[in-house]
Amino acid sequence: MDTVAPVATENAHPAPEAVAGAVEPGGADDLAAQLIKAEAEVAELKDAFLRAKAETENVRKQAEANIAKAHKYAVERFALDMLPVKDALEQTLAAGDVPLETLKSGAALTLKALQASFDRAQVVELNPVGENYDAHRHQAMQMVESDQPPNTIVDVFQKGYLINDRVLRPALVTVAKGRTASA
C-alpha cells in the first residue's frame, strides 16, 4: 500500500512555531503601529458617520419645520388680497344715507377687486349652463324635461369654483333628462 502524504489546504492553520519564527525582529512594533493606525482610522470614520447622521437628522427636522410653516401660512397671500375687499365692504356698511346707485357702484368695484384676487389665486368660476353634466364638477339638484339633449345642464342654482384645476366647490345644477314619449 502506498502512503499518502498529507496535503496542505488553504484553511490549515500554521503551527505556532512557524508564526513565531516568521515575525522578524521589530515586526511586533510594526504590527502595533498598524493597529494604532487602524484604530485611529476607525475612530475618524466613526466620527464622520456620526456627523453625517446628525446632519441628516438636522435636515429632516428643518424640512418638517418648513412643511409645517408652509401649511400654516399657505393662505397668507390670498388673505392679504382679501383685506381690501373686506375694507370696501366695511366702508359701504358704515356709509350713511347714500343713493342706491352709489351703493351699486361700490358693490361693483368690490366685486371687481374680489375677482382680481381670485384670478391671482387661480380660482376659476364654474357656470356650466349648456355643458354636459360632469359628476366631478357638478352636483345635480334635479332633473327636468327639456328640449336640450339628455345630461345637459339647463340651470345653475349656485356657481362652482376650481382652484388650480381642482374642484373647490361643485356647481349646483339642474340637468336635462330625455323627454318621455307621450301616447
Backbone as a printed PyTorch tensor [residue, N CA C, xyz], in Angstrom:
tensor([[[   0.8110,   -1.1690,    0.0000],
         [   0.0000,    0.0000,    0.0000],
         [   0.8580,    1.2370,    0.0000]],

        [[   0.3470,    2.1930,   -0.7180],
         [   1.0840,    3.4510,   -0.7740],
         [   0.6100,    4.3440,    0.3580]],

        [[   1.5180,    5.0410,    0.8980],
         [   1.1270,    6.0020,    1.9280],
         [   0.9680,    7.3570,    1.2680]],

        [[  -0.0700,    8.0310,    1.6810],
         [  -0.3730,    9.3310,    1.0820],
         [   0.1140,   10.4140,    2.0340]],

        [[   0.8490,   11.3190,    1.4630],
         [   1.3550,   12.4300,    2.2780],
         [   0.2130,   13.4100,    2.5240]],

        [[   0.1420,   13.9640,    3.7280],
         [  -0.9200,   14.9400,    3.9930],
         [  -0.7920,   16.1350,    3.0570]],

        [[  -1.9480,   16.5890,    2.5530],
         [  -1.9920,   17.7200,    1.6340],
         [  -2.3040,   18.9890,    2.4250]],

        [[  -1.5340,   20.0100,    2.1920],
         [  -1.7740,   21.2810,    2.8780],
         [  -2.9700,   21.9800,    2.2170]],

        [[  -3.8420,   22.5050,    3.0210],
         [  -5.0040,   23.2400,    2.4900],
         [  -4.8670,   24.6980,    2.8790]],

        [[  -5.6550,   25.5010,    2.1990],
         [  -5.6110,   26.9380,    2.4780],
         [  -6.1660,   27.2410,    3.8530]],

        [[  -7.0670,   26.3840,    4.3400],
         [  -7.6900,   26.6200,    5.6370],
         [  -6.8440,   26.1140,    6.7880]],

        [[  -5.8030,   25.3970,    6.4640],
         [  -4.9740,   24.8410,    7.5300],
         [  -4.2440,   25.9720,    8.2190]],

        [[  -4.1770,   25.9210,    9.5350],
         [  -3.5020,   26.9430,   10.3150],
         [  -2.0440,   26.5440,   10.4880]],

        [[  -1.1310,   27.4840,   10.3300],
         [   0.2790,   27.1440,   10.5220],
         [   0.5630,   26.8870,   11.9940]],

        [[   1.5370,   26.1540,   12.2060],
         [   1.9280,   25.8190,   13.5820],
         [   2.4140,   27.0850,   14.2700]],

        [[   2.1810,   27.2010,   15.5810],
         [   2.5920,   28.3970,   16.3010],
         [   4.0940,   28.6670,   16.1580]],

        [[   4.8990,   27.6080,   16.0660],
         [   6.3340,   27.8300,   15.9230],
         [   6.6400,   28.5190,   14.6120]],

        [[   5.8760,   28.1880,   13.5450],
         [   6.1170,   28.7900,   12.2470],
         [   5.7800,   30.2790,   12.2790]],

        [[   4.6970,   30.6250,   12.9930],
         [   4.3070,   32.0300,   13.0900],
         [   5.3340,   32.7900,   13.9000]],

        [[   5.7280,   32.2090,   15.0040],
         [   6.7020,   32.8750,   15.8570],
         [   8.0030,   33.0810,   15.1120]],

        [[   8.3650,   32.1110,   14.2810],
         [   9.6030,   32.2450,   13.5300],
         [   9.4660,   33.2400,   12.3970]],

        [[   8.2220,   33.5210,   11.9490],
         [   8.0180,   34.4130,   10.8220],
         [   8.1170,   35.8740,   11.2330]],

        [[   7.8910,   36.1590,   12.5020],
         [   7.9620,   37.5340,   12.9690],
         [   9.4220,   37.9280,   13.0510]],

        [[   9.7520,   38.9290,   12.3230],
         [  11.1300,   39.3920,   12.3120],
         [  11.3580,   40.2910,   13.5080]],

        [[  12.5550,   40.4830,   13.8290],
         [  12.8240,   41.4390,   14.9100],
         [  12.2830,   42.8130,   14.5040]],

        [[  11.5910,   43.4560,   15.4210],
         [  10.9850,   44.7610,   15.1380],
         [   9.6280,   44.6270,   14.4760]],

        [[   9.2100,   43.4140,   14.1150],
         [   7.9200,   43.1870,   13.4630],
         [   6.7520,   43.4550,   14.3820]],

        [[   6.8960,   43.1630,   15.6560],
         [   5.8300,   43.4050,   16.6190],
         [   5.5620,   44.9020,   16.7250]],

        [[   6.6010,   45.6950,   16.6260],
         [   6.4150,   47.1480,   16.6620],
         [   5.6440,   47.6200,   15.4340]],

        [[   5.9270,   46.9970,   14.2720],
         [   5.1990,   47.3510,   13.0510],
         [   3.7160,   47.0030,   13.1730]],

        [[   3.4380,   45.8280,   13.7380],
         [   2.0410,   45.4170,   13.9260],
         [   1.3230,   46.3630,   14.8920]],

        [[   1.9940,   46.7500,   15.9420],
         [   1.4040,   47.6690,   16.9170],
         [   1.1310,   49.0140,   16.2570]],

        [[   2.0390,   49.4700,   15.4060],
         [   1.8500,   50.7400,   14.7120],
         [   0.6780,   50.6510,   13.7420]],

        [[   0.5760,   49.5030,   13.0390],
         [  -0.5380,   49.3120,   12.1100],
         [  -1.8700,   49.2800,   12.8640]],

        [[  -1.8720,   48.6310,   14.0400],
         [  -3.0810,   48.5620,   14.8620],
         [  -3.4960,   49.9580,   15.3210]],

        [[  -2.5470,   50.7440,   15.7710],
         [  -2.8460,   52.1080,   16.2160],
         [  -3.3800,   52.9370,   15.0480]],

        [[  -2.7750,   52.7610,   13.8730],
         [  -3.2220,   53.4810,   12.6840],
         [  -4.6490,   53.0680,   12.3090]],

        [[  -4.9330,   51.7570,   12.3620],
         [  -6.2660,   51.2530,   12.0330],
         [  -7.2950,   51.7520,   13.0330]],

        [[  -6.9340,   51.7680,   14.3160],
         [  -7.8620,   52.2610,   15.3370],
         [  -8.1400,   53.7510,   15.1360]],

        [[  -7.1390,   54.5150,   14.7600],
         [  -7.3280,   55.9410,   14.5030],
         [  -8.2460,   56.1420,   13.3020]],

        [[  -8.0580,   55.3190,   12.2700],
         [  -8.9100,   55.4120,   11.0850],
         [ -10.3520,   55.0530,   11.4210]],

        [[ -10.5380,   54.0090,   12.2310],
         [ -11.8830,   53.6190,   12.6600],
         [ -12.5290,   54.7540,   13.4600]],

        [[ -11.7610,   55.3870,   14.3450],
         [ -12.2990,   56.4960,   15.1400],
         [ -12.6890,   57.6630,   14.2300]],

        [[ -11.8650,   57.9310,   13.2220],
         [ -12.1470,   59.0160,   12.2820],
         [ -13.4120,   58.7180,   11.4680]],

        [[ -13.5320,   57.4810,   10.9960],
         [ -14.7160,   57.0970,   10.2240],
         [ -15.9720,   57.1210,   11.0910]],

        [[ -15.8350,   56.6850,   12.3420],
         [ -16.9830,   56.7140,   13.2560],
         [ -17.4260,   58.1610,   13.4860]],

        [[ -16.4610,   59.0710,   13.6770],
         [ -16.7710,   60.4750,   13.8670],
         [ -17.4720,   61.0470,   12.6320]],

        [[ -16.9570,   60.7050,   11.4430],
         [ -17.5750,   61.1900,   10.1970],
         [ -18.9910,   60.6440,   10.0560]],

        [[ -19.1890,   59.3810,   10.4040],
         [ -20.5190,   58.7730,   10.3340],
         [ -21.4860,   59.4850,   11.2770]],

        [[ -21.0530,   59.7220,   12.5060],
         [ -21.9300,   60.3790,   13.4840],
         [ -22.2680,   61.7990,   13.0500]],

        [[ -21.2960,   62.5000,   12.4700],
         [ -21.5580,   63.8570,   11.9830],
         [ -22.5590,   63.8280,   10.8160]],

        [[ -22.3800,   62.8750,    9.8990],
         [ -23.3030,   62.7590,    8.7660],
         [ -24.7030,   62.4030,    9.2540]],

        [[ -24.7690,   61.5270,   10.2320],
         [ -26.0720,   61.1420,   10.7950],
         [ -26.7460,   62.3490,   11.4550]],

        [[ -25.9720,   63.1220,   12.2050],
         [ -26.5270,   64.3120,   12.8590],
         [ -26.9760,   65.3340,   11.8140]],

        [[ -26.1960,   65.5120,   10.7510],
         [ -26.5590,   66.4510,    9.6890],
         [ -27.8530,   66.0180,    9.0040]],

        [[ -27.9830,   64.7370,    8.7490],
         [ -29.1990,   64.2030,    8.1300],
         [ -30.4030,   64.4560,    9.0320]],

        [[ -30.2320,   64.2500,   10.3150],
         [ -31.3220,   64.4820,   11.2670],
         [ -31.7010,   65.9710,   11.2920]],

        [[ -30.7090,   66.8460,   11.2470],
         [ -30.9830,   68.2870,   11.2190],
         [ -31.7340,   68.6870,    9.9550]],

        [[ -31.3270,   68.1380,    8.8150],
         [ -32.0060,   68.4370,    7.5450],
         [ -33.4530,   67.9430,    7.6030]],

        [[ -33.6700,   66.7550,    8.1580],
         [ -35.0210,   66.1980,    8.2800],
         [ -35.8930,   67.1020,    9.1620]],

        [[ -35.3480,   67.5330,   10.3020],
         [ -36.1120,   68.3970,   11.2090],
         [ -36.4290,   69.7430,   10.5490]],

        [[ -35.4650,   70.2860,    9.8090],
         [ -35.6900,   71.5580,    9.1180],
         [ -36.7630,   71.4100,    8.0480]],

        [[ -36.7250,   70.2960,    7.3210],
         [ -37.7380,   70.0490,    6.2900],
         [ -39.1220,   69.9290,    6.9200]],

        [[ -39.2260,   69.2350,    8.0410],
         [ -40.5150,   69.1290,    8.7380],
         [ -41.0050,   70.5020,    9.1850]],

        [[ -40.0970,   71.3250,    9.6920],
         [ -40.4760,   72.6750,   10.1330],
         [ -40.9330,   73.5150,    8.9480]],

        [[ -40.2480,   73.3890,    7.8170],
         [ -40.6360,   74.1460,    6.6170],
         [ -42.0030,   73.7130,    6.1130]],

        [[ -42.2800,   72.4140,    6.1390],
         [ -43.5810,   71.9100,    5.6970],
         [ -44.6790,   72.4160,    6.6300]],

        [[ -44.4240,   72.3650,    7.9280],
         [ -45.4190,   72.8510,    8.8960],
         [ -45.6830,   74.3420,    8.6780]],

        [[ -44.6190,   75.0990,    8.4310],
         [ -44.7710,   76.5370,    8.1940],
         [ -45.5430,   76.7920,    6.9030]],

        [[ -45.2580,   76.0160,    5.8650],
         [ -45.9660,   76.1830,    4.5930],
         [ -47.4570,   75.9040,    4.7640]],

        [[ -47.7890,   74.8600,    5.5260],
         [ -49.2080,   74.5600,    5.7730],
         [ -49.8630,   75.6880,    6.5770]],

        [[ -49.1590,   76.1780,    7.5700],
         [ -49.7270,   77.1990,    8.4540],
         [ -49.9810,   78.5060,    7.7250]],

        [[ -49.0660,   78.8860,    6.8220],
         [ -49.1660,   80.1840,    6.1750],
         [ -49.5070,   80.1000,    4.6880]],

        [[ -50.0580,   78.9930,    4.2520],
         [ -50.3400,   78.7880,    2.8250],
         [ -51.3150,   79.8170,    2.2650]],

        [[ -52.2430,   80.2720,    3.0490],
         [ -53.2660,   81.2020,    2.5640],
         [ -52.9210,   82.6610,    2.8300]],

        [[ -51.7170,   82.9160,    3.2950],
         [ -51.3470,   84.2820,    3.6630],
         [ -51.5020,   85.2530,    2.4910]],

        [[ -51.0160,   84.8820,    1.3090],
         [ -51.1000,   85.7840,    0.1560],
         [ -52.5620,   86.0490,   -0.2140]],

        [[ -53.3710,   84.9920,   -0.1970],
         [ -54.7830,   85.1630,   -0.5240],
         [ -55.4740,   86.0420,    0.5240]],

        [[ -55.1230,   85.8370,    1.7890],
         [ -55.7180,   86.6530,    2.8550],
         [ -55.3550,   88.1210,    2.6700]],

        [[ -54.1170,   88.3930,    2.2760],
         [ -53.7160,   89.7780,    2.0130],
         [ -54.5340,   90.3790,    0.8720]],

        [[ -54.8340,   89.5680,   -0.1410],
         [ -55.6580,   90.0360,   -1.2560],
         [ -57.0980,   90.3060,   -0.8140]],

        [[ -57.5660,   89.6030,    0.2030],
         [ -58.9460,   89.7630,    0.6620],
         [ -59.1350,   90.9860,    1.5480]],

        [[ -58.0700,   91.4940,    2.1310],
         [ -58.2100,   92.6390,    3.0380],
         [ -58.8300,   93.8710,    2.3770]],

        [[ -58.4260,   94.2660,    1.1630],
         [ -59.0900,   95.4170,    0.5330],
         [ -60.5780,   95.1740,    0.2690]],

        [[ -60.9310,   93.9320,   -0.0250],
         [ -62.3440,   93.6070,   -0.2510],
         [ -63.1300,   93.8090,    1.0430]],

        [[ -62.5710,   93.3170,    2.1460],
         [ -63.2230,   93.4900,    3.4440],
         [ -63.3290,   94.9780,    3.7970]],

        [[ -62.2490,   95.7080,    3.5660],
         [ -62.2710,   97.1520,    3.8560],
         [ -63.3710,   97.8530,    3.0630]],

        [[ -63.4980,   97.5170,    1.7860],
         [ -64.5210,   98.1440,    0.9470],
         [ -65.9170,   97.8190,    1.4520]],

        [[ -66.1390,   96.5740,    1.8500],
         [ -67.4570,   96.1930,    2.3760],
         [ -67.7600,   96.9380,    3.6840]],

        [[ -66.7690,   97.0590,    4.5600],
         [ -66.9730,   97.7740,    5.8200],
         [ -67.2770,   99.2570,    5.5760]],

        [[ -66.5840,   99.8550,    4.6000],
         [ -66.8410,  101.2570,    4.2800],
         [ -68.2540,  101.4370,    3.7420]],

        [[ -68.6990,  100.4670,    2.9510],
         [ -70.0600,  100.5370,    2.4030],
         [ -71.0890,  100.4710,    3.5210]],

        [[ -70.8740,   99.5540,    4.4610],
         [ -71.8230,   99.4200,    5.5700],
         [ -71.7870,  100.6260,    6.5020]],

        [[ -70.6290,  101.2610,    6.6120],
         [ -70.5020,  102.4150,    7.5030],
         [ -71.0620,  103.6930,    6.8760]],

        [[ -71.2470,  103.6740,    5.5670],
         [ -71.7630,  104.8700,    4.8890],
         [ -73.1820,  105.1370,    5.3550]],

        [[ -73.4850,  106.4030,    5.5010],
         [ -74.8350,  106.8000,    5.9370],
         [ -75.8160,  106.6600,    4.7850]],

        [[ -76.6760,  107.6210,    4.6790],
         [ -77.6560,  107.6280,    3.5960],
         [ -76.9460,  107.9730,    2.2940]],

        [[ -76.8600,  106.9810,    1.4290],
         [ -76.2460,  107.1980,    0.1100],
         [ -77.2190,  106.6800,   -0.9330]],

        [[ -77.1960,  107.2760,   -2.0880],
         [ -78.1040,  106.8230,   -3.1480],
         [ -77.8130,  105.3610,   -3.5290]],

        [[ -78.8470,  104.6910,   -3.9980],
         [ -78.7380,  103.2840,   -4.3910],
         [ -77.6910,  103.0970,   -5.4850]],

        [[ -77.6120,  104.0220,   -6.4000],
         [ -76.6280,  103.9210,   -7.4880],
         [ -75.1990,  103.9320,   -6.9400]],

        [[ -74.9680,  104.7210,   -5.9020],
         [ -73.6360,  104.7780,   -5.2910],
         [ -73.3050,  103.4270,   -4.6500]],

        [[ -74.2880,  102.8360,   -3.9740],
         [ -74.0850,  101.5100,   -3.3700],
         [ -73.8000,  100.4650,   -4.4430]],

        [[ -74.5590,  100.5050,   -5.5330],
         [ -74.3420,   99.5510,   -6.6210],
         [ -72.9490,   99.7260,   -7.2210]],

        [[ -72.5490,  100.9620,   -7.3940],
         [ -71.2270,  101.2470,   -7.9550],
         [ -70.1250,  100.7170,   -7.0290]],

        [[ -70.2900,  100.9380,   -5.7340],
         [ -69.3120,  100.4410,   -4.7470],
         [ -69.2670,   98.9200,   -4.7160]],

        [[ -70.4460,   98.3040,   -4.8000],
         [ -70.5030,   96.8320,   -4.8090],
         [ -69.8280,   96.2750,   -6.0610]],

        [[ -70.0170,   96.9460,   -7.1960],
         [ -69.3800,   96.5010,   -8.4430],
         [ -67.8570,   96.5990,   -8.3330]],

        [[ -67.3540,   97.6860,   -7.7420],
         [ -65.9080,   97.8370,   -7.5580],
         [ -65.3670,   96.7800,   -6.5870]],

        [[ -66.1410,   96.4960,   -5.5460],
         [ -65.7280,   95.4680,   -4.5860],
         [ -65.6860,   94.0980,   -5.2530]],

        [[ -66.6980,   93.8060,   -6.0560],
         [ -66.7180,   92.5340,   -6.7850],
         [ -65.5280,   92.4320,   -7.7480]],

        [[ -65.1850,   93.5450,   -8.3780],
         [ -64.0380,   93.5700,   -9.2860],
         [ -62.7400,   93.2760,   -8.5240]],

        [[ -62.5930,   93.8450,   -7.3300],
         [ -61.4150,   93.5830,   -6.5040],
         [ -61.3700,   92.1190,   -6.0670]],

        [[ -62.5360,   91.5790,   -5.7300],
         [ -62.6140,   90.1590,   -5.3500],
         [ -62.2330,   89.2690,   -6.5310]],

        [[ -62.7190,   89.5750,   -7.7110],
         [ -62.3960,   88.7700,   -8.8940],
         [ -60.8960,   88.8450,   -9.2000]],

        [[ -60.2910,   90.0070,   -9.0120],
         [ -58.8440,   90.1430,   -9.2280],
         [ -58.0750,   89.2500,   -8.2440]],

        [[ -58.5510,   89.1890,   -7.0040],
         [ -57.9220,   88.3100,   -6.0110],
         [ -58.0780,   86.8480,   -6.4130]],

        [[ -59.2540,   86.4810,   -6.8920],
         [ -59.4810,   85.1100,   -7.3550],
         [ -58.5580,   84.7820,   -8.5210]],

        [[ -58.4100,   85.7250,   -9.4410],
         [ -57.5320,   85.4940,  -10.5940],
         [ -56.0920,   85.2450,  -10.1560]],

        [[ -55.5930,   86.0360,   -9.1990],
         [ -54.2250,   85.8450,   -8.7090],
         [ -54.0700,   84.4950,   -8.0140]],

        [[ -55.1240,   84.0370,   -7.3490],
         [ -55.0880,   82.7570,   -6.6360],
         [ -55.4860,   81.5930,   -7.5370]],

        [[ -55.7710,   81.8660,   -8.8010],
         [ -56.1900,   80.8680,   -9.7890],
         [ -57.4690,   80.1520,   -9.3670]],

        [[ -58.4000,   80.9280,   -8.8180],
         [ -59.7360,   80.4280,   -8.5010],
         [ -60.6010,   80.7580,   -9.6960]],

        [[ -61.1620,   79.7110,  -10.3240],
         [ -61.9300,   79.8660,  -11.5570],
         [ -63.3870,   79.5050,  -11.2920]],

        [[ -64.2650,   80.3420,  -11.8090],
         [ -65.7040,   80.1570,  -11.6340],
         [ -66.2310,   79.1030,  -12.6070]],

        [[ -67.1400,   78.2530,  -12.1180],
         [ -67.8400,   77.2810,  -12.9730],
         [ -69.2820,   77.7470,  -13.1150]],

        [[ -69.6680,   78.1150,  -14.3210],
         [ -71.0510,   78.4560,  -14.6250],
         [ -71.4150,   77.6210,  -15.8600]],

        [[ -71.7730,   76.3510,  -15.6520],
         [ -71.8110,   75.3750,  -16.7420],
         [ -73.1120,   75.2600,  -17.5420]],

        [[ -73.9020,   76.2950,  -17.6330],
         [ -75.1500,   76.2020,  -18.4100],
         [ -74.8030,   75.7960,  -19.8430]],

        [[ -75.5070,   74.7720,  -20.3460],
         [ -75.3050,   74.2940,  -21.7160],
         [ -74.2240,   73.2260,  -21.8430]],

        [[ -73.4380,   72.9960,  -20.7910],
         [ -72.3960,   71.9650,  -20.8390],
         [ -72.9880,   70.6120,  -20.4800]],

        [[ -72.2550,   69.5560,  -20.7880],
         [ -72.6540,   68.2220,  -20.3530],
         [ -72.3830,   68.0800,  -18.8580]],

        [[ -73.2580,   67.3470,  -18.1930],
         [ -73.1170,   67.1140,  -16.7590],
         [ -71.8500,   66.3060,  -16.4930]],

        [[ -71.0460,   66.7300,  -15.5150],
         [ -69.8290,   66.0460,  -15.0880],
         [ -69.9150,   65.8910,  -13.5730]],

        [[ -70.0580,   64.6650,  -13.1100],
         [ -70.2360,   64.4160,  -11.6780],
         [ -69.0570,   64.8870,  -10.8360]],

        [[ -67.9140,   65.0770,  -11.4620],
         [ -66.7370,   65.5420,  -10.7280],
         [ -66.7590,   67.0570,  -10.5100]],

        [[ -67.4950,   67.7840,  -11.3510],
         [ -67.5180,   69.2430,  -11.2650],
         [ -68.8910,   69.8050,  -10.9120]],

        [[ -69.9140,   68.9820,  -11.0280],
         [ -71.2820,   69.4610,  -10.8340],
         [ -72.0120,   68.5500,   -9.8510]],

        [[ -72.9790,   69.1260,   -9.1580],
         [ -73.8520,   68.3470,   -8.2860],
         [ -75.2780,   68.5810,   -8.7660]],

        [[ -75.9020,   67.5130,   -9.2550],
         [ -77.2610,   67.6300,   -9.7910],
         [ -78.2500,   67.7730,   -8.6400]],

        [[ -79.0460,   68.8360,   -8.6980],
         [ -80.0630,   69.0630,   -7.6820],
         [ -81.4190,   68.5180,   -8.1420]],

        [[ -81.6220,   68.5320,   -9.4530],
         [ -82.8630,   67.9950,  -10.0090],
         [ -82.6720,   67.7120,  -11.4910]],

        [[ -83.5690,   66.9070,  -12.0170],
         [ -83.5900,   66.6320,  -13.4570],
         [ -84.9430,   67.0810,  -13.9760]],

        [[ -84.9330,   67.7170,  -15.1280],
         [ -86.1750,   68.2150,  -15.7140],
         [ -86.2300,   67.8320,  -17.1790]],

        [[ -87.4590,   67.7340,  -17.6910],
         [ -87.6120,   67.5060,  -19.1240],
         [ -87.2410,   68.8000,  -19.8340]],

        [[ -86.5270,   68.6550,  -20.9340],
         [ -86.0560,   69.8390,  -21.6430],
         [ -85.8940,   69.5170,  -23.1140]],

        [[ -85.8610,   70.5550,  -23.9330],
         [ -85.6000,   70.3800,  -25.3560],
         [ -84.1140,   70.1060,  -25.6010]],

        [[ -83.2950,   70.3460,  -24.5970],
         [ -81.8570,   70.1030,  -24.7460],
         [ -81.5660,   68.5970,  -24.6360]],

        [[ -80.4270,   68.1580,  -25.1640],
         [ -80.0820,   66.7320,  -25.0870],
         [ -79.9850,   66.2670,  -23.6330]],

        [[ -80.2200,   64.9780,  -23.3810],
         [ -80.0990,   64.4460,  -22.0170],
         [ -78.7030,   64.7240,  -21.4490]],

        [[ -78.6370,   64.9070,  -20.1290],
         [ -77.3980,   65.1710,  -19.3750],
         [ -76.7750,   66.5290,  -19.6870]],

        [[ -77.5670,   67.4410,  -20.2250],
         [ -77.0940,   68.8050,  -20.4480],
         [ -77.5680,   69.6570,  -19.2810]],

        [[ -76.7200,   70.5380,  -18.8150],
         [ -77.0760,   71.4150,  -17.7010],
         [ -77.9420,   72.5470,  -18.2430]],

        [[ -79.1550,   72.6960,  -17.6530],
         [ -80.0910,   73.7050,  -18.1330],
         [ -80.1960,   74.9080,  -17.1950]],

        [[ -79.7840,   74.7230,  -15.9330],
         [ -79.8660,   75.8350,  -14.9890],
         [ -78.8190,   75.6260,  -13.8980]],

        [[ -78.3290,   76.7340,  -13.3260],
         [ -77.3380,   76.6780,  -12.2490],
         [ -77.9320,   77.3700,  -11.0230]],

        [[ -78.0480,   76.6180,   -9.9300],
         [ -78.5270,   77.1960,   -8.6690],
         [ -77.4090,   77.9760,   -7.9810]],

        [[ -76.2050,   77.3960,   -8.0260],
         [ -75.0570,   78.0140,   -7.3700],
         [ -73.8090,   77.6920,   -8.1850]],

        [[ -73.0560,   78.7200,   -8.5220],
         [ -71.8380,   78.5170,   -9.3090],
         [ -70.8310,   77.6840,   -8.5140]],

        [[ -70.0390,   76.9430,   -9.2420],
         [ -68.9620,   76.1830,   -8.6270],
         [ -67.6420,   76.8900,   -8.8570]],

        [[ -66.5960,   76.3900,   -8.2090],
         [ -65.2760,   77.0120,   -8.3480],
         [ -64.1880,   75.9440,   -8.3980]],

        [[ -63.1750,   76.2480,   -9.2060],
         [ -61.9740,   75.4140,   -9.2970],
         [ -60.8110,   76.2190,   -8.7450]],

        [[ -59.8570,   75.5420,   -8.1740],
         [ -58.6050,   76.1830,   -7.7870],
         [ -57.4850,   75.3130,   -8.3440]],

        [[ -56.7250,   75.8920,   -9.2650],
         [ -55.6590,   75.1520,   -9.9530],
         [ -56.2010,   73.8490,  -10.5540]],

        [[ -57.3260,   73.9250,  -11.2470],
         [ -57.9800,   72.7990,  -11.9170],
         [ -58.4840,   71.7210,  -10.9570]],

        [[ -58.6130,   72.0360,   -9.6990],
         [ -59.1730,   71.1130,   -8.7070],
         [ -60.4710,   71.7270,   -8.1990]],

        [[ -61.4980,   70.8920,   -8.0450],
         [ -62.8050,   71.4000,   -7.6310],
         [ -62.7300,   71.9030,   -6.1920]],

        [[ -63.0280,   73.1850,   -6.0440],
         [ -63.1110,   73.7910,   -4.7210],
         [ -64.5380,   73.6330,   -4.1910]],

        [[ -65.5050,   73.8880,   -5.0910],
         [ -66.9150,   73.6890,   -4.7730],
         [ -67.6190,   73.3380,   -6.0690]],

        [[ -68.3760,   72.2210,   -6.0930],
         [ -69.0870,   71.8690,   -7.3260],
         [ -70.2550,   72.8270,   -7.5640]],

        [[ -70.5990,   72.9940,   -8.8230],
         [ -71.7620,   73.8150,   -9.1800],
         [ -73.0280,   73.0090,   -8.8980]],

        [[ -74.0250,   73.6570,   -8.3110],
         [ -75.3180,   73.0190,   -8.0650],
         [ -76.1870,   73.2850,   -9.2850]],

        [[ -76.6260,   72.2230,   -9.9610],
         [ -77.2320,   72.3850,  -11.2830],
         [ -78.5280,   71.5910,  -11.4520]],

        [[ -79.2640,   72.0030,  -12.4880],
         [ -80.4190,   71.2580,  -12.9830],
         [ -79.9830,   70.6220,  -14.2930]],

        [[ -80.3010,   69.3400,  -14.4440],
         [ -79.8530,   68.5850,  -15.6060],
         [ -81.0600,   68.1550,  -16.4440]],

        [[ -80.8950,   68.2100,  -17.7560],
         [ -81.9690,   67.7820,  -18.6700],
         [ -82.0440,   66.2770,  -18.6990]],

        [[ -83.2540,   65.7710,  -18.6740],
         [ -83.4300,   64.3250,  -18.9090],
         [ -84.1620,   64.1720,  -20.2260]],

        [[ -84.0940,   63.0050,  -20.7900],
         [ -84.7620,   62.7780,  -22.0710],
         [ -86.2740,   62.9300,  -21.9320]],

        [[ -86.8830,   63.4280,  -22.9680],
         [ -88.3460,   63.5770,  -22.9540],
         [ -88.9730,   62.1830,  -23.0330]],

        [[ -90.0270,   62.0330,  -22.2570],
         [ -90.7540,   60.7750,  -22.3350],
         [ -91.7330,   60.8490,  -23.4900]],

        [[ -91.8310,   59.7490,  -24.1990],
         [ -92.7520,   59.7320,  -25.3490],
         [ -94.1730,   59.7080,  -24.8400]],

        [[ -95.0150,   60.6180,  -25.3460],
         [ -96.4030,   60.6500,  -24.9150],
         [ -97.2620,   59.9750,  -25.9720]],

        [[ -98.2540,   59.2220,  -25.5260],
         [ -99.0910,   58.4480,  -26.4480],
         [-100.2590,   59.2030,  -26.9530]]])
